[in-house]
Amino acid sequence: ARLDWLYRAINTLKPVDRTICLLHLDGLSYREMADIVGLTEENVGIRVHRCKQQLSTLVERSHEEL
């Protein structure tokens, strides 16, 4: 159930952010992710951070709804 929720939440992200998030979950380095999506390592790091923030917000909202 948690994994299903996580993937549904990831699907709400923008396509590039979704890709970065999934690559991050697969354990790729920022350099590897940057090569795949065509961004700088710094930009990938920023996007990973923002994705984590967005997902944390979704977790908080889902807990408030219970």
Secondary structure, DSSP 8 states (H G I E B T S, - for coil): -HHHHHHHHHTTS-HHHHHHHHHHHTT--HHHHHHHHT--HHHHHHHHHHHHHHHHHHHHHHHHT-
